Amino acid sequence: MLVEAFRDGDAGAAHVGSEHFKEAQRTLPQYLAETPRIVNATVEQDGWSELGELAVDR
């Protein structure tokens, strides 16, 4: 599983339009067994929430 996150739609668009992404499009498909599947969601949140079930006491 892979997770990637962007602060907003503009940041995601900049990533997809970047040269490193275009290079990945050219070179990575030969190593894939099938087309990757994604779940695309917009979350109205700023930053990451803590996973309380795995809280670390410090």
PLY file of the C-alpha trace (Angstrom):
ply
format ascii 1.0
element vertex 58
property float x
property float y
property float z
element edge 57
property int vertex1
property int vertex2
end_header
0.00 0.00 0.00
1.15 3.51 -0.75
-0.17 6.69 0.80
0.51 10.11 -0.58
-1.01 13.36 0.55
-1.03 16.91 -0.76
-1.95 20.10 1.06
-4.43 21.02 -1.70
-5.41 20.33 -5.31
-2.78 22.74 -6.63
-0.02 20.82 -4.86
-1.30 17.55 -6.32
-1.43 19.08 -9.79
2.12 20.38 -9.41
3.28 16.89 -8.47
1.59 15.25 -11.47
2.98 17.97 -13.76
6.54 17.69 -12.42
9.43 16.27 -14.40
10.08 13.52 -11.83
6.48 12.32 -12.18
6.71 12.34 -15.97
9.94 10.33 -15.71
8.16 7.82 -13.46
5.38 7.51 -16.05
7.98 6.70 -18.69
10.04 4.23 -16.68
7.91 2.51 -14.02
5.16 0.73 -16.02
7.58 -1.97 -17.19
7.97 -3.05 -13.54
4.24 -3.23 -12.74
2.20 -6.43 -12.88
-1.03 -4.42 -13.27
-2.27 -0.86 -13.30
-2.21 0.57 -9.77
-5.56 1.32 -8.14
-6.20 4.41 -6.06
-8.71 5.91 -3.69
-8.86 9.65 -4.20
-10.36 11.65 -1.33
-10.34 15.22 -0.14
-10.16 15.57 3.62
-11.07 18.87 5.24
-8.22 18.77 7.71
-4.92 20.49 8.23
-2.15 18.01 9.03
-2.25 14.48 10.41
-4.30 13.24 13.37
-2.74 11.00 16.01
-3.69 7.31 16.06
-4.91 7.05 19.64
-4.92 3.25 19.60
-1.12 3.32 19.35
-0.40 6.27 21.63
3.14 6.60 22.92
3.53 7.82 26.49
6.54 10.08 26.84
0 1
1 2
2 3
3 4
4 5
5 6
6 7
7 8
8 9
9 10
10 11
11 12
12 13
13 14
14 15
15 16
16 17
17 18
18 19
19 20
20 21
21 22
22 23
23 24
24 25
25 26
26 27
27 28
28 29
29 30
30 31
31 32
32 33
33 34
34 35
35 36
36 37
37 38
38 39
39 40
40 41
41 42
42 43
43 44
44 45
45 46
46 47
47 48
48 49
49 50
50 51
51 52
52 53
53 54
54 55
55 56
56 57
